[in-house]
Amino acid sequence: MRKSTLWTILGVVVAVIIAWVLVNILFSIIAFAFRLLAVAVVALVVFLVLRAVFARREVD
């Protein structure tokens, strides 16, 4: 096996490891953003329900 072939194989292995880490980080960021969006939507719904409940009580 020539030296250039060894460096090519090593380069491919390093590239795959770096890509794996970057994709893992990217998916973590996407999952965090999705959770943040879901929490914001649920919080908005809860806020609107609570406001409606307390608005009805003040009228009585």
mmCIF file of the N, C-alpha and C atoms, coordinates in Angstrom:
data_MODEL
# 
_entry.id   MODEL 
# 
loop_
_atom_site.group_PDB 
_atom_site.id 
_atom_site.type_symbol 
_atom_site.label_atom_id 
_atom_site.label_alt_id 
_atom_site.label_comp_id 
_atom_site.label_asym_id 
_atom_site.label_entity_id 
_atom_site.label_seq_id 
_atom_site.pdbx_PDB_ins_code 
_atom_site.Cartn_x 
_atom_site.Cartn_y 
_atom_site.Cartn_z 
_atom_site.occupancy 
_atom_site.B_iso_or_equiv 
_atom_site.pdbx_formal_charge 
_atom_site.auth_seq_id 
_atom_site.auth_comp_id 
_atom_site.auth_asym_id 
_atom_site.auth_atom_id 
_atom_site.pdbx_PDB_model_num 
ATOM 1   N N  . MET A 1 1  ? 0.857   -1.176 0.000  1.00 0.00 ? 1  MET A N  1 
ATOM 2   C CA . MET A 1 1  ? 0.000   0.000  0.000  1.00 0.00 ? 1  MET A CA 1 
ATOM 3   C C  . MET A 1 1  ? 0.901   1.237  0.000  1.00 0.00 ? 1  MET A C  1 
ATOM 4   N N  . ARG A 1 2  ? 0.573   2.165  -0.890 1.00 0.00 ? 2  ARG A N  1 
ATOM 5   C CA . ARG A 1 2  ? 1.380   3.378  -0.988 1.00 0.00 ? 2  ARG A CA 1 
ATOM 6   C C  . ARG A 1 2  ? 1.007   4.351  0.121  1.00 0.00 ? 2  ARG A C  1 
ATOM 7   N N  . LYS A 1 3  ? 1.899   5.280  0.355  1.00 0.00 ? 3  LYS A N  1 
ATOM 8   C CA . LYS A 1 3  ? 1.696   6.259  1.419  1.00 0.00 ? 3  LYS A CA 1 
ATOM 9   C C  . LYS A 1 3  ? 0.497   7.167  1.118  1.00 0.00 ? 3  LYS A C  1 
ATOM 10  N N  . SER A 1 4  ? 0.286   7.516  -0.151 1.00 0.00 ? 4  SER A N  1 
ATOM 11  C CA . SER A 1 4  ? -0.840  8.394  -0.507 1.00 0.00 ? 4  SER A CA 1 
ATOM 12  C C  . SER A 1 4  ? -2.170  7.682  -0.270 1.00 0.00 ? 4  SER A C  1 
ATOM 13  N N  . THR A 1 5  ? -2.208  6.373  -0.481 1.00 0.00 ? 5  THR A N  1 
ATOM 14  C CA . THR A 1 5  ? -3.431  5.619  -0.219 1.00 0.00 ? 5  THR A CA 1 
ATOM 15  C C  . THR A 1 5  ? -3.760  5.614  1.265  1.00 0.00 ? 5  THR A C  1 
ATOM 16  N N  . LEU A 1 6  ? -2.741  5.465  2.082  1.00 0.00 ? 6  LEU A N  1 
ATOM 17  C CA . LEU A 1 6  ? -2.942  5.490  3.533  1.00 0.00 ? 6  LEU A CA 1 
ATOM 18  C C  . LEU A 1 6  ? -3.475  6.844  3.987  1.00 0.00 ? 6  LEU A C  1 
ATOM 19  N N  . TRP A 1 7  ? -2.909  7.934  3.444  1.00 0.00 ? 7  TRP A N  1 
ATOM 20  C CA . TRP A 1 7  ? -3.390  9.266  3.805  1.00 0.00 ? 7  TRP A CA 1 
ATOM 21  C C  . TRP A 1 7  ? -4.821  9.499  3.318  1.00 0.00 ? 7  TRP A C  1 
ATOM 22  N N  . THR A 1 8  ? -5.163  8.931  2.167  1.00 0.00 ? 8  THR A N  1 
ATOM 23  C CA . THR A 1 8  ? -6.528  9.054  1.654  1.00 0.00 ? 8  THR A CA 1 
ATOM 24  C C  . THR A 1 8  ? -7.513  8.351  2.570  1.00 0.00 ? 8  THR A C  1 
ATOM 25  N N  . ILE A 1 9  ? -7.177  7.146  2.990  1.00 0.00 ? 9  ILE A N  1 
ATOM 26  C CA . ILE A 1 9  ? -8.056  6.397  3.902  1.00 0.00 ? 9  ILE A CA 1 
ATOM 27  C C  . ILE A 1 9  ? -8.187  7.133  5.228  1.00 0.00 ? 9  ILE A C  1 
ATOM 28  N N  . LEU A 1 10 ? -7.081  7.628  5.748  1.00 0.00 ? 10 LEU A N  1 
ATOM 29  C CA . LEU A 1 10 ? -7.108  8.375  7.003  1.00 0.00 ? 10 LEU A CA 1 
ATOM 30  C C  . LEU A 1 10 ? -7.944  9.645  6.858  1.00 0.00 ? 10 LEU A C  1 
ATOM 31  N N  . GLY A 1 11 ? -7.812  10.327 5.718  1.00 0.00 ? 11 GLY A N  1 
ATOM 32  C CA . GLY A 1 11 ? -8.597  11.534 5.466  1.00 0.00 ? 11 GLY A CA 1 
ATOM 33  C C  . GLY A 1 11 ? -10.093 11.249 5.403  1.00 0.00 ? 11 GLY A C  1 
ATOM 34  N N  . VAL A 1 12 ? -10.447 10.138 4.782  1.00 0.00 ? 12 VAL A N  1 
ATOM 35  C CA . VAL A 1 12 ? -11.863 9.763  4.703  1.00 0.00 ? 12 VAL A CA 1 
ATOM 36  C C  . VAL A 1 12 ? -12.410 9.457  6.090  1.00 0.00 ? 12 VAL A C  1 
ATOM 37  N N  . VAL A 1 13 ? -11.652 8.732  6.903  1.00 0.00 ? 13 VAL A N  1 
ATOM 38  C CA . VAL A 1 13 ? -12.095 8.403  8.256  1.00 0.00 ? 13 VAL A CA 1 
ATOM 39  C C  . VAL A 1 13 ? -12.274 9.667  9.082  1.00 0.00 ? 13 VAL A C  1 
ATOM 40  N N  . VAL A 1 14 ? -11.322 10.581 9.004  1.00 0.00 ? 14 VAL A N  1 
ATOM 41  C CA . VAL A 1 14 ? -11.424 11.841 9.751  1.00 0.00 ? 14 VAL A CA 1 
ATOM 42  C C  . VAL A 1 14 ? -12.610 12.666 9.249  1.00 0.00 ? 14 VAL A C  1 
ATOM 43  N N  . ALA A 1 15 ? -12.830 12.697 7.938  1.00 0.00 ? 15 ALA A N  1 
ATOM 44  C CA . ALA A 1 15 ? -13.964 13.444 7.379  1.00 0.00 ? 15 ALA A CA 1 
ATOM 45  C C  . ALA A 1 15 ? -15.292 12.872 7.856  1.00 0.00 ? 15 ALA A C  1 
ATOM 46  N N  . VAL A 1 16 ? -15.400 11.556 7.924  1.00 0.00 ? 16 VAL A N  1 
ATOM 47  C CA . VAL A 1 16 ? -16.637 10.930 8.398  1.00 0.00 ? 16 VAL A CA 1 
ATOM 48  C C  . VAL A 1 16 ? -16.866 11.241 9.871  1.00 0.00 ? 16 VAL A C  1 
ATOM 49  N N  . ILE A 1 17 ? -15.813 11.209 10.673 1.00 0.00 ? 17 ILE A N  1 
ATOM 50  C CA . ILE A 1 17 ? -15.952 11.517 12.111 1.00 0.00 ? 17 ILE A CA 1 
ATOM 51  C C  . ILE A 1 17 ? -16.381 12.971 12.300 1.00 0.00 ? 17 ILE A C  1 
ATOM 52  N N  . ILE A 1 18 ? -15.753 13.889 11.579 1.00 0.00 ? 18 ILE A N  1 
ATOM 53  C CA . ILE A 1 18 ? -16.120 15.309 11.694 1.00 0.00 ? 18 ILE A CA 1 
ATOM 54  C C  . ILE A 1 18 ? -17.559 15.527 11.226 1.00 0.00 ? 18 ILE A C  1 
ATOM 55  N N  . ALA A 1 19 ? -17.943 14.897 10.116 1.00 0.00 ? 19 ALA A N  1 
ATOM 56  C CA . ALA A 1 19 ? -19.316 15.029 9.617  1.00 0.00 ? 19 ALA A CA 1 
ATOM 57  C C  . ALA A 1 19 ? -20.308 14.479 10.630 1.00 0.00 ? 19 ALA A C  1 
ATOM 58  N N  . TRP A 1 20 ? -19.988 13.348 11.259 1.00 0.00 ? 20 TRP A N  1 
ATOM 59  C CA . TRP A 1 20 ? -20.869 12.746 12.269 1.00 0.00 ? 20 TRP A CA 1 
ATOM 60  C C  . TRP A 1 20 ? -21.103 13.721 13.419 1.00 0.00 ? 20 TRP A C  1 
ATOM 61  N N  . VAL A 1 21 ? -20.039 14.340 13.908 1.00 0.00 ? 21 VAL A N  1 
ATOM 62  C CA . VAL A 1 21 ? -20.147 15.285 15.023 1.00 0.00 ? 21 VAL A CA 1 
ATOM 63  C C  . VAL A 1 21 ? -20.959 16.509 14.606 1.00 0.00 ? 21 VAL A C  1 
ATOM 64  N N  . LEU A 1 22 ? -20.687 17.046 13.411 1.00 0.00 ? 22 LEU A N  1 
ATOM 65  C CA . LEU A 1 22 ? -21.412 18.236 12.959 1.00 0.00 ? 22 LEU A CA 1 
ATOM 66  C C  . LEU A 1 22 ? -22.901 17.961 12.753 1.00 0.00 ? 22 LEU A C  1 
ATOM 67  N N  . VAL A 1 23 ? -23.236 16.812 12.189 1.00 0.00 ? 23 VAL A N  1 
ATOM 68  C CA . VAL A 1 23 ? -24.644 16.458 12.005 1.00 0.00 ? 23 VAL A CA 1 
ATOM 69  C C  . VAL A 1 23 ? -25.321 16.256 13.353 1.00 0.00 ? 23 VAL A C  1 
ATOM 70  N N  . ASN A 1 24 ? -24.618 15.661 14.295 1.00 0.00 ? 24 ASN A N  1 
ATOM 71  C CA . ASN A 1 24 ? -25.165 15.475 15.642 1.00 0.00 ? 24 ASN A CA 1 
ATOM 72  C C  . ASN A 1 24 ? -25.457 16.830 16.294 1.00 0.00 ? 24 ASN A C  1 
ATOM 73  N N  . ILE A 1 25 ? -24.540 17.764 16.166 1.00 0.00 ? 25 ILE A N  1 
ATOM 74  C CA . ILE A 1 25 ? -24.744 19.107 16.719 1.00 0.00 ? 25 ILE A CA 1 
ATOM 75  C C  . ILE A 1 25 ? -25.905 19.800 16.012 1.00 0.00 ? 25 ILE A C  1 
ATOM 76  N N  . LEU A 1 26 ? -25.975 19.680 14.692 1.00 0.00 ? 26 LEU A N  1 
ATOM 77  C CA . LEU A 1 26 ? -27.048 20.306 13.929 1.00 0.00 ? 26 LEU A CA 1 
ATOM 78  C C  . LEU A 1 26 ? -28.412 19.759 14.339 1.00 0.00 ? 26 LEU A C  1 
ATOM 79  N N  . PHE A 1 27 ? -28.525 18.438 14.478 1.00 0.00 ? 27 PHE A N  1 
ATOM 80  C CA . PHE A 1 27 ? -29.788 17.846 14.898 1.00 0.00 ? 27 PHE A CA 1 
ATOM 81  C C  . PHE A 1 27 ? -30.145 18.252 16.324 1.00 0.00 ? 27 PHE A C  1 
ATOM 82  N N  . SER A 1 28 ? -29.156 18.415 17.186 1.00 0.00 ? 28 SER A N  1 
ATOM 83  C CA . SER A 1 28 ? -29.433 18.875 18.548 1.00 0.00 ? 28 SER A CA 1 
ATOM 84  C C  . SER A 1 28 ? -29.994 20.294 18.536 1.00 0.00 ? 28 SER A C  1 
ATOM 85  N N  . ILE A 1 29 ? -29.432 21.143 17.695 1.00 0.00 ? 29 ILE A N  1 
ATOM 86  C CA . ILE A 1 29 ? -29.921 22.524 17.599 1.00 0.00 ? 29 ILE A CA 1 
ATOM 87  C C  . ILE A 1 29 ? -31.336 22.549 17.025 1.00 0.00 ? 29 ILE A C  1 
ATOM 88  N N  . ILE A 1 30 ? -31.593 21.737 16.007 1.00 0.00 ? 30 ILE A N  1 
ATOM 89  C CA . ILE A 1 30 ? -32.931 21.678 15.419 1.00 0.00 ? 30 ILE A CA 1 
ATOM 90  C C  . ILE A 1 30 ? -33.941 21.155 16.440 1.00 0.00 ? 30 ILE A C  1 
ATOM 91  N N  . ALA A 1 31 ? -33.557 20.119 17.199 1.00 0.00 ? 31 ALA A N  1 
ATOM 92  C CA . ALA A 1 31 ? -34.461 19.571 18.221 1.00 0.00 ? 31 ALA A CA 1 
ATOM 93  C C  . ALA A 1 31 ? -34.743 20.615 19.298 1.00 0.00 ? 31 ALA A C  1 
ATOM 94  N N  . PHE A 1 32 ? -33.712 21.373 19.701 1.00 0.00 ? 32 PHE A N  1 
ATOM 95  C CA . PHE A 1 32 ? -33.900 22.416 20.709 1.00 0.00 ? 32 PHE A CA 1 
ATOM 96  C C  . PHE A 1 32 ? -34.840 23.497 20.184 1.00 0.00 ? 32 PHE A C  1 
ATOM 97  N N  . ALA A 1 33 ? -34.656 23.905 18.935 1.00 0.00 ? 33 ALA A N  1 
ATOM 98  C CA . ALA A 1 33 ? -35.520 24.938 18.357 1.00 0.00 ? 33 ALA A CA 1 
ATOM 99  C C  . ALA A 1 33 ? -36.967 24.445 18.268 1.00 0.00 ? 33 ALA A C  1 
ATOM 100 N N  . PHE A 1 34 ? -37.157 23.185 17.902 1.00 0.00 ? 34 PHE A N  1 
ATOM 101 C CA . PHE A 1 34 ? -38.507 22.633 17.818 1.00 0.00 ? 34 PHE A CA 1 
ATOM 102 C C  . PHE A 1 34 ? -39.151 22.579 19.201 1.00 0.00 ? 34 PHE A C  1 
ATOM 103 N N  . ARG A 1 35 ? -38.392 22.163 20.219 1.00 0.00 ? 35 ARG A N  1 
ATOM 104 C CA . ARG A 1 35 ? -38.928 22.142 21.591 1.00 0.00 ? 35 ARG A CA 1 
ATOM 105 C C  . ARG A 1 35 ? -39.284 23.547 22.047 1.00 0.00 ? 35 ARG A C  1 
ATOM 106 N N  . LEU A 1 36 ? -38.436 24.507 21.734 1.00 0.00 ? 36 LEU A N  1 
ATOM 107 C CA . LEU A 1 36 ? -38.700 25.897 22.114 1.00 0.00 ? 36 LEU A CA 1 
ATOM 108 C C  . LEU A 1 36 ? -39.971 26.405 21.443 1.00 0.00 ? 36 LEU A C  1 
ATOM 109 N N  . LEU A 1 37 ? -40.160 26.078 20.184 1.00 0.00 ? 37 LEU A N  1 
ATOM 110 C CA . LEU A 1 37 ? -41.375 26.470 19.478 1.00 0.00 ? 37 LEU A CA 1 
ATOM 111 C C  . LEU A 1 37 ? -42.604 25.798 20.079 1.00 0.00 ? 37 LEU A C  1 
ATOM 112 N N  . ALA A 1 38 ? -42.493 24.514 20.413 1.00 0.00 ? 38 ALA A N  1 
ATOM 113 C CA . ALA A 1 38 ? -43.619 23.798 21.018 1.00 0.00 ? 38 ALA A CA 1 
ATOM 114 C C  . ALA A 1 38 ? -43.974 24.392 22.376 1.00 0.00 ? 38 ALA A C  1 
ATOM 115 N N  . VAL A 1 39 ? -42.976 24.721 23.168 1.00 0.00 ? 39 VAL A N  1 
ATOM 116 C CA . VAL A 1 39 ? -43.231 25.334 24.477 1.00 0.00 ? 39 VAL A CA 1 
ATOM 117 C C  . VAL A 1 39 ? -43.894 26.698 24.304 1.00 0.00 ? 39 VAL A C  1 
ATOM 118 N N  . ALA A 1 40 ? -43.465 27.464 23.335 1.00 0.00 ? 40 ALA A N  1 
ATOM 119 C CA . ALA A 1 40 ? -44.068 28.782 23.104 1.00 0.00 ? 40 ALA A CA 1 
ATOM 120 C C  . ALA A 1 40 ? -45.532 28.647 22.693 1.00 0.00 ? 40 ALA A C  1 
ATOM 121 N N  . VAL A 1 41 ? -45.848 27.695 21.845 1.00 0.00 ? 41 VAL A N  1 
ATOM 122 C CA . VAL A 1 41 ? -47.235 27.499 21.412 1.00 0.00 ? 41 VAL A CA 1 
ATOM 123 C C  . VAL A 1 41 ? -48.103 27.052 22.581 1.00 0.00 ? 41 VAL A C  1 
ATOM 124 N N  . VAL A 1 42 ? -47.616 26.091 23.364 1.00 0.00 ? 42 VAL A N  1 
ATOM 125 C CA . VAL A 1 42 ? -48.388 25.608 24.519 1.00 0.00 ? 42 VAL A CA 1 
ATOM 126 C C  . VAL A 1 42 ? -48.561 26.724 25.541 1.00 0.00 ? 42 VAL A C  1 
ATOM 127 N N  . ALA A 1 43 ? -47.524 27.503 25.778 1.00 0.00 ? 43 ALA A N  1 
ATOM 128 C CA . ALA A 1 43 ? -47.631 28.613 26.725 1.00 0.00 ? 43 ALA A CA 1 
ATOM 129 C C  . ALA A 1 43 ? -48.655 29.637 26.245 1.00 0.00 ? 43 ALA A C  1 
ATOM 130 N N  . LEU A 1 44 ? -48.699 29.905 24.956 1.00 0.00 ? 44 LEU A N  1 
ATOM 131 C CA . LEU A 1 44 ? -49.682 30.846 24.421 1.00 0.00 ? 44 LEU A CA 1 
ATOM 132 C C  . LEU A 1 44 ? -51.099 30.319 24.602 1.00 0.00 ? 44 LEU A C  1 
ATOM 133 N N  . VAL A 1 45 ? -51.308 29.045 24.335 1.00 0.00 ? 45 VAL A N  1 
ATOM 134 C CA . VAL A 1 45 ? -52.632 28.444 24.508 1.00 0.00 ? 45 VAL A CA 1 
ATOM 135 C C  . VAL A 1 45 ? -53.052 28.502 25.975 1.00 0.00 ? 45 VAL A C  1 
ATOM 136 N N  . VAL A 1 46 ? -52.146 28.141 26.878 1.00 0.00 ? 46 VAL A N  1 
ATOM 137 C CA . VAL A 1 46 ? -52.458 28.180 28.312 1.00 0.00 ? 46 VAL A CA 1 
ATOM 138 C C  . VAL A 1 46 ? -52.762 29.610 28.751 1.00 0.00 ? 46 VAL A C  1 
ATOM 139 N N  . PHE A 1 47 ? -51.995 30.573 28.268 1.00 0.00 ? 47 PHE A N  1 
ATOM 140 C CA . PHE A 1 47 ? -52.236 31.967 28.612 1.00 0.00 ? 47 PHE A CA 1 
ATOM 141 C C  . PHE A 1 47 ? -53.624 32.412 28.148 1.00 0.00 ? 47 PHE A C  1 
ATOM 142 N N  . LEU A 1 48 ? -53.996 32.056 26.920 1.00 0.00 ? 48 LEU A N  1 
ATOM 143 C CA . LEU A 1 48 ? -55.311 32.460 26.408 1.00 0.00 ? 48 LEU A CA 1 
ATOM 144 C C  . LEU A 1 48 ? -56.445 31.789 27.182 1.00 0.00 ? 48 LEU A C  1 
ATOM 145 N N  . VAL A 1 49 ? -56.267 30.525 27.553 1.00 0.00 ? 49 VAL A N  1 
ATOM 146 C CA . VAL A 1 49 ? -57.290 29.829 28.349 1.00 0.00 ? 49 VAL A CA 1 
ATOM 147 C C  . VAL A 1 49 ? -57.417 30.470 29.723 1.00 0.00 ? 49 VAL A C  1 
ATOM 148 N N  . LEU A 1 50 ? -56.301 30.738 30.376 1.00 0.00 ? 50 LEU A N  1 
ATOM 149 C CA . LEU A 1 50 ? -56.354 31.363 31.705 1.00 0.00 ? 50 LEU A CA 1 
ATOM 150 C C  . LEU A 1 50 ? -56.985 32.753 31.639 1.00 0.00 ? 50 LEU A C  1 
ATOM 151 N N  . ARG A 1 51 ? -56.651 33.515 30.601 1.00 0.00 ? 51 ARG A N  1 
ATOM 152 C CA . ARG A 1 51 ? -57.226 34.851 30.459 1.00 0.00 ? 51 ARG A CA 1 
ATOM 153 C C  . ARG A 1 51 ? -58.733 34.760 30.257 1.00 0.00 ? 51 ARG A C  1 
ATOM 154 N N  . ALA A 1 52 ? -59.171 33.790 29.485 1.00 0.00 ? 52 ALA A N  1 
ATOM 155 C CA . ALA A 1 52 ? -60.606 33.623 29.266 1.00 0.00 ? 52 ALA A CA 1 
ATOM 156 C C  . ALA A 1 52 ? -61.308 33.192 30.548 1.00 0.00 ? 52 ALA A C  1 
ATOM 157 N N  . VAL A 1 53 ? -60.692 32.306 31.320 1.00 0.00 ? 53 VAL A N  1 
ATOM 158 C CA . VAL A 1 53 ? -61.301 31.838 32.569 1.00 0.00 ? 53 VAL A CA 1 
ATOM 159 C C  . VAL A 1 53 ? -61.420 32.983 33.566 1.00 0.00 ? 53 VAL A C  1 
ATOM 160 N N  . PHE A 1 54 ? -60.363 33.759 33.728 1.00 0.00 ? 54 PHE A N  1 
ATOM 161 C CA . PHE A 1 54 ? -60.407 34.850 34.698 1.00 0.00 ? 54 PHE A CA 1 
ATOM 162 C C  . PHE A 1 54 ? -61.267 36.006 34.221 1.00 0.00 ? 54 PHE A C  1 
ATOM 163 N N  . ALA A 1 55 ? -61.387 36.203 32.927 1.00 0.00 ? 55 ALA A N  1 
ATOM 164 C CA . ALA A 1 55 ? -62.259 37.262 32.404 1.00 0.00 ? 55 ALA A CA 1 
ATOM 165 C C  . ALA A 1 55 ? -63.712 36.943 32.676 1.00 0.00 ? 55 ALA A C  1 
ATOM 166 N N  . ARG A 1 56 ? -64.090 35.693 32.615 1.00 0.00 ? 56 ARG A N  1 
ATOM 167 C CA . ARG A 1 56 ? -65.470 35.306 32.909 1.00 0.00 ? 56 ARG A CA 1 
ATOM 168 C C  . ARG A 1 56 ? -65.782 35.475 34.402 1.00 0.00 ? 56 ARG A C  1 
ATOM 169 N N  . ARG A 1 57 ? -64.815 35.215 35.262 1.00 0.00 ? 57 ARG A N  1 
ATOM 170 C CA . ARG A 1 57 ? -65.054 35.327 36.684 1.00 0.00 ? 57 ARG A CA 1 
ATOM 171 C C  . ARG A 1 57 ? -65.244 36.781 37.113 1.00 0.00 ? 57 ARG A C  1 
ATOM 172 N N  . GLU A 1 58 ? -64.570 37.705 36.457 1.00 0.00 ? 58 GLU A N  1 
ATOM 173 C CA . GLU A 1 58 ? -64.694 39.105 36.823 1.00 0.00 ? 58 GLU A CA 1 
ATOM 174 C C  . GLU A 1 58 ? -66.068 39.655 36.441 1.00 0.00 ? 58 GLU A C  1 
ATOM 175 N N  . VAL A 1 59 ? -66.700 39.133 35.423 1.00 0.00 ? 59 VAL A N  1 
ATOM 176 C CA . VAL A 1 59 ? -68.000 39.602 34.963 1.00 0.00 ? 59 VAL A CA 1 
ATOM 177 C C  . VAL A 1 59 ? -69.071 39.192 35.977 1.00 0.00 ? 59 VAL A C  1 
ATOM 178 N N  . ASP A 1 60 ? -68.940 38.004 36.572 1.00 0.00 ? 60 ASP A N  1 
ATOM 179 C CA . ASP A 1 60 ? -69.966 37.502 37.508 1.00 0.00 ? 60 ASP A CA 1 
ATOM 180 C C  . ASP A 1 60 ? -70.107 38.343 38.713 1.00 0.00 ? 60 ASP A C  1 
# 
